[in-house]
């Protein structure tokens, strides 16, 4: 049971910092084990003749794929697709070697953009455009499988070279197939169209078949790579890979990558939890290969430290970046799962070390978060180094950027460093100045550092994307929408939400709700009929991923049903912003404006509060009476009468059925905004705002037993009060509050949280659980800081 409201005052303000430390650049983590620097193992001599025709072909394919990737990243998607659609160009046994390996460097590719291959790409694009003509499927009308899509599915692609796939003499390339699969997979994610997802799965299946033909059939010692051994503890030793040719090692890597990517699309396509279980064997098989390649790299690194010559292994930057990316992602993704699942996966041999995985990715790009800024000479060397240009290299850079600037906004994380993410992004933006990806990341960095005006300008600077990739721009449109909501700019919010509803397929449920509430906030009477119609359709747009409802869609559906029933919602934009942790990004000016709007609603609702409830507010309140659990049984005392029926009658506010839901929501929002003003990073601590936050949360606790549905306001109030106590140094009390929140969850086999108390289902319970676990990390950091005599710099 949580502590009583009586001992929650600020007192003299003892324990609070006079000045809030930065939460935007934390110190790098202390790693439990050393991080391998596989870049130092690169011994691929591009001047040395290839050992076989097969290797010569792979070298040529890697050059083309690197070029295609550079085109794709720099907003030239059609040229990239056309280059890959032409298919691999066979290299003759006595033909000239592909010697221009400088083209693996993105800068060199840009200089060579007028070369004949590029000219051929543009010609192919023109041919493609004329070929599609009026039969091209519209972006927003792909609900049914068209004839063209069926043809693509049966053939894997619409290009002429792939229509000859049945010809046994046709040259196939695992890297061409992988490149086409990745592009198709990205389009599937961008459109969320079942046809596109199915085509992506088909292409990855073809990649798996092509790579499998180039894998080593059998190995000494532990047997074939294909026979991965035991599902639980099966591994492949480093010695198995030492006996492989360079092509065979690449084939193993591509086979594993394609398996993972096909599995991911399969889960999206079937939207079924059982599919996740069915694909677990494939995930384990792929990981076994990745683990074996890592063991091989570790063994070679040991030989290098011992002074041995490792040139004969011919390790290249493509293999290094691939193994690094795959193994690091296993560590990072698994670390976000519930503890019970992590332990089960660790028993099966899967790794789970988030900090180590992030450090491994940084090492691939030779990034050091604690290093000083690069000199012009060092920066020039970085830009020209071919060691930075494995075909998975840019993906290794994207993960830390996404982790620091996006994931950290949804889940409070430790060791977040916005400046480090910006340094990586600036490097890539210099290579790809028109890239919609890195421009978006730039805008996101500005947004999370509370520079909303600059962020909006950056999002607007995105150049038009080709029609078939238009959906990628919707990420930036959504961020513009959220920035407008933070600034209470209802006109812009309406414009952006309507654009998303019209053009995007990602979440019709969410977009209908956003379009409705932004129109509701704008307050035009002429739009009310459209708003009512949208609210009625919100629930119909819900979808499931792996058999589970998306938490934000559940939230939108519940609120829409409330509106349909009652005809109003309280502060819906600010309410929705809780889902995106938008209050963390708002600058003081926007926070103060939001506080004025919310406090106005608090005052309005207080005027509706029954007099008998106002009279009893100063009475002593027992701890048990400020909980939702108090409403599930027994009589209420304290500010409520001893008779339960009388309490319900005295607290009733006319026909306002969910008055106390709104009353608690208004106070929670007021407390949330006040909390962020009190502890705004790199600003003086605001004791008045901290006091207002505590007072607001106490009001939520007082009226919690009368909440019907919006239980999340109560649980989040506990979370933020615990955060205030951490700042104040009341660590034991904060720990008790976190334990109370975690005690409301049911740690079943899947460890999906189910709040046992409470009358209404908390649609944000998973979100709350993640935040509470992260709050415990803050608590541990505060304890460490207290023991060392330093200042806690939590969020």
C-alpha positions, 0 to 999 in steps of 0.5 A, spaced: 500 500 500 502 506 498 504 511 503 499 516 506 498 523 503 500 526 509 507 526 509 508 528 502 509 535 503 516 539 500 517 542 507 523 547 507 525 544 500 531 540 503 534 535 498 532 538 492 538 540 487 538 548 486 540 547 479 537 541 474 543 537 471 542 535 464 538 529 462 540 529 455 548 527 455 549 522 460 556 518 461 557 512 457 556 505 461 561 501 464 561 495 460 561 488 464 566 485 458 571 488 453 568 490 446 571 487 440 573 491 434 572 487 428 574 493 424 582 491 425 581 484 422 579 487 415 584 484 411 581 484 404 586 486 399 582 488 393 588 488 389 589 481 390 586 476 384 580 473 386 580 466 388 575 463 384 570 466 379 564 465 384 568 470 389 570 475 383 562 475 381 561 476 389 566 482 389 562 485 383 555 484 386 558 488 392 560 494 388 553 494 385 549 493 391 554 498 395 552 503 389 545 502 390 545 503 397 548 509 396 543 511 391 537 509 396 539 513 402 540 519 398 533 520 395 534 516 389 530 510 390 528 509 383 535 509 380 537 504 386 531 499 384 532 499 377 540 498 378 538 492 382 532 490 377 537 489 372 540 483 375 547 481 376 551 482 370 555 475 369 563 476 370 567 471 365 572 467 367 577 470 363 574 477 364 577 483 367 577 484 374 572 489 378 578 494 380 574 500 382 573 498 389 573 505 391 566 506 389 565 502 395 566 509 398 559 513 398 563 519 396 566 516 391 560 513 388 557 520 388 563 522 384 562 517 379 554 518 379 555 520 371 558 513 369 555 508 364 552 504 370 548 510 373 546 512 366 543 505 364 540 506 371 536 512 369 534 509 362 531 503 366 527 507 370 524 511 364 523 504 361 520 502 368 515 508 368 513 507 361 511 500 363 507 501 369 503 507 366 496 507 368 496 500 371 500 502 377 497 501 383 495 507 387 498 508 394 492 509 398 488 503 394 491 497 395 487 493 400 486 487 395 491 483 391 491 486 384 493 482 378 500 486 377 501 484 385 499 477 383 504 477 378 510 480 382 508 474 387 509 469 383 515 471 379 518 475 385 519 481 381 516 485 375 523 486 372 524 482 365 530 479 368 526 476 374 521 473 369 526 469 367 528 466 374 525 459 371 531 459 366 536 454 370 542 458 366 540 465 369 545 468 374 543 469 381 546 473 386 545 472 394 547 480 394 542 482 389 536 478 392 538 480 399 538 488 396 531 487 393 528 483 399 531 489 403 528 494 399 521 490 398 521 489 406 522 497 407 516 498 402 512 493 406 513 497 412 512 503 409 505 501 406 503 496 411 500 493 405 499 485 405 501 484 398 507 488 399 509 484 405 507 478 402 512 480 396 517 481 401 517 474 404 517 471 397 524 475 396 527 473 402 525 466 401 529 467 394 535 470 398 535 464 402 535 459 397 540 462 393 545 463 399 544 456 401 547 454 394 553 457 396 554 455 403 559 449 405 555 443 404 559 439 410 564 441 415 569 437 420 568 437 427 561 440 429 558 437 422 554 441 417 552 449 418 545 446 416 544 441 421 544 446 427 544 441 432 540 442 439 535 447 439 536 449 446 544 449 446 546 448 439 552 452 437 557 452 431 565 453 433 570 458 430 574 452 427 568 450 422 568 457 419 576 457 418 575 452 413 570 456 409 572 460 403 570 468 403 564 466 399 561 461 403 562 465 410 558 471 406 553 466 404 552 463 411 551 471 413 546 472 408 542 466 409 542 468 417 540 475 415 534 473 410 532 468 415 531 473 420 528 478 416 523 473 413 521 471 420 519 479 421 515 480 415 512 473 417 509 475 424 507 482 421 503 478 415 500 473 419 499 478 425 499 472 430 502 470 436 502 463 434 507 465 428 512 468 433 512 461 436 513 457 430 518 462 427 522 461 434 526 455 431 528 459 425 530 465 429 534 460 433 537 457 427 539 464 424 542 466 431 546 459 431 550 462 425 551 469 427 554 466 434 558 462 430 561 467 425 562 472 432 566 466 435 570 466 428 571 473 429 573 472 436 578 467 434 581 471 429 582 477 433 586 472 438 590 470 433 592 477 431 593 479 438 598 473 439 602 476 433 600 471 428 598 473 420 591 473 419 591 475 412 589 469 409 582 469 412 580 475 407 575 478 412 572 484 409 568 490 411 562 487 409 562 481 413 565 485 419 559 490 419 554 484 418 556 480 424 556 486 428 549 489 426 546 482 427 549 480 433 548 487 437 541 487 435 540 480 438 543 483 445 539 490 444 532 487 442 532 481 447 534 486 453 527 490 452 523 483 453 520 482 460 525 479 465 522 472 465 522 471 457 530 474 457 531 468 462 528 463 458 532 466 452 538 466 455 538 459 457 537 457 450 543 461 449 541 468 446 545 474 449 542 480 452 546 486 454 544 492 451 550 497 453 555 492 450 550 491 444 550 499 443 558 499 444 559 494 439 555 498 434 559 504 435 566 500 435 564 498 428 564 505 426 570 507 430 565 512 434 567 513 441 561 517 445 566 520 450 571 522 445 572 529 444 570 532 437 574 530 431 579 535 428 578 536 420 584 531 418 580 526 422 574 527 419 577 527 412 580 521 414 573 518 416 570 520 410 575 517 405 576 510 409 573 504 406 573 501 412 567 505 414 563 502 408 561 495 409 554 495 406 551 494 413 555 500 415 549 505 415 545 500 419 550 500 424 549 507 425 542 508 424 541 504 431 544 508 436 541 514 433 534 511 433 536 508 440 538 515 443 533 520 440 527 515 439 526 509 443 529 513 449 523 518 448 518 512 449 522 508 454 526 512 459 533 509 458 540 510 462 546 513 458 542 517 453 546 521 449 543 526 444 550 529 442 553 523 440 547 521 436 547 528 433 555 526 431 553 520 428 547 523 424 551 529 422 557 524 419 552 520 415 548 527 413 554 529 410 555 523 405 547 523 404 545 530 404 538 529 401 537 523 405 530 523 408 532 518 413 538 522 416 534 529 415 528 526 419 533 524 424 536 531 425 529 534 426 528 528 431 534 531 435 532 538 435 525 536 437 527 532 443 532 537 445 526 542 445 527 546 439 520 545 436 521 551 431 527 548 428 525 541 428 518 543 424 523 547 419 527 541 418 521 536 417 519 541 412 525 541 408 525 534 406 525 534 398 519 530 395 520 523 395 518 518 389 511 516 389 512 509 391 516 511 397 511 517 399 509 513 405 516 514 408 515 522 409 509 520 413 514 519 419 516 526 419 508 529 418 507 525 424 512 529 428 510 535 425 503 533 428 506 532 435 510 539 435 503 542 433 500 539 439 505 541 443 504 548 441 497 548 442 497 550 434 490 546 432 490 549 425 496 545 423 495 539 427 488 539 424 492 539 417 497 534 419 492 529 422 488 529 416 494 528 411 495 522 415 488 519 415 488 520 407 495 518 405 498 513 410 496 506 412 500 505 418 494 506 423 487 508 421 485 507 428 490 512 431 489 517 425 481 517 425 482 519 433 487 524 431 483 527 426 477 527 430 480 530 437 484 536 433 478 538 430 475 537 436 480 542 439 479 547 434 472 548 436 469 549 429 461 547 429 461 546 422 466 540 423 462 536 429 458 531 424 465 529 421 468 528 428 462 524 430 463 520 424 470 519 425 469 517 432 464 512 431 469 508 426 476 509 430 475 502 433 474 499 426 481 501 425 484 497 430 489 491 428 494 486 432 501 485 431 503 478 433 496 477 436 496 483 441 493 489 440 497 496 440 497 499 446 496 506 443 490 503 439 487 501 445 487 507 448 484 511 442 478 506 441 477 507 449 477 514 448 473 514 442 467 510 445 467 515 451 466 520 446 460 517 442 457 515 449 458 522 452 459 527 447 465 530 450 473 529 451 477 533 456 483 536 453 484 530 448 490 533 445 494 533 452 491 526 454 494 523 447 501 526 448 502 522 454 503 516 449 509 519 446 512 522 452 511 529 449 512 533 455 519 531 455 520 535 449 516 541 450 520 547 451 518 552 458 514 556 453 510 551 451 509 548 458 507 554 461 502 555 455 499 548 456 499 549 464 495 555 463 490 551 459 490 545 463 489 549 470 483 553 467 480 546 466 482 544 473 478 551 475 472 549 471 471 542 474 472 544 481 466 549 480 462 543 479 465 539 485 459 537 490 460 542 496 460 536 501 466 533 497 469 540 498 468 540 505 471 534 506 478 535 503 481 537 509 480 531 513 485 526 514 485 521 509 487 514 511 492 511 506 487 505 504 482 511 502 487 514 496 487 508 492 483 505 487 483 498 491 479 502 496 473 502 491 473 494 490 470 493 497 468 495 504 466 502 506 470 508 505 472 513 511 476 519 511 473 524 506 467 519 504 462 517 509 461 511 512 455 509 508 458 506 501 451 508 498 451 515 501 458 516 498 456 515 491 450 519 492 454 525 495 459 525 490 455 525 484 455 530 479 449 531 475 449 527 469 456 527 468 457 520 469 465 520 468 466 526 472 472 524 477 475 521 471 476 528 468 477 531 474 483 526 476 485 527 469 486 534 469 490 534 475 494 529 473 496 533 467 497 539 471 502 535 475 505 532 469 506 539 466 508 542 473 513 536 474 517 538 467 517 545 469 520 544 476 525 539 473 527 542 466 534 540 464 539 545 465 535 550 468 534 552 476 529 548 480 522 551 481 520 549 488 513 552 486 512 548 480 514 542 484 509 543 490 504 544 485 505 537 482 505 534 488 499 537 490 496 535 483 498 528 484 495 528 491 488 530 489 488 524 484 490 519 490 484 522 494 479 521 488 482 515 485 476 510 488 471 514 484 475 513 477 471 509 473 475 508 467 481 512 466 486 508 472 492 510 468 492 517 471 492 514 478 498 509 476 502 515 473 501 520 478 504 514 483 510 514 478 511 521 478 511 522 485 516 517 486 520 520 481 520 527 485 522 523 491 528 520 487 530 528 486 529 529 493 533 524 496 527 520 499 530 513 496 526 508 500 520 512 499 521 512 492 523 504 492 516 503 496 512 506 491 515 503 485 514 496 488 507 498 489 506 499 482 510 493 480 506 489 485 499 490 481 502 486 475 501 479 474 508 476 472 505 470 468 509 466 463 509 472 458 509 477 463 504 481 460 502 486 466 495 485 468 493 490 474 489 486 479 486 492 483 482 498 479 475 497 476 477 499 469 482 496 465 488 500 464 490 501 457 497 504 458 499 498 463 504 495 459 507 503 458 507 504 465 510 497 467 516 499 462 516 506 465 516 503 472 522 498 471 526 504 468 524 508 474 528 503 478 534 504 474 534 511 476 533 509 483 539 505 482 543 511 479 541 515 485 543 510 490 550 510 487 550 517 486 548 518 493 554 513 496 559 517 491 557 524 494 555 526 487 549 529 484 543 525 481 542 527 474 536 522 472 530 524 468 
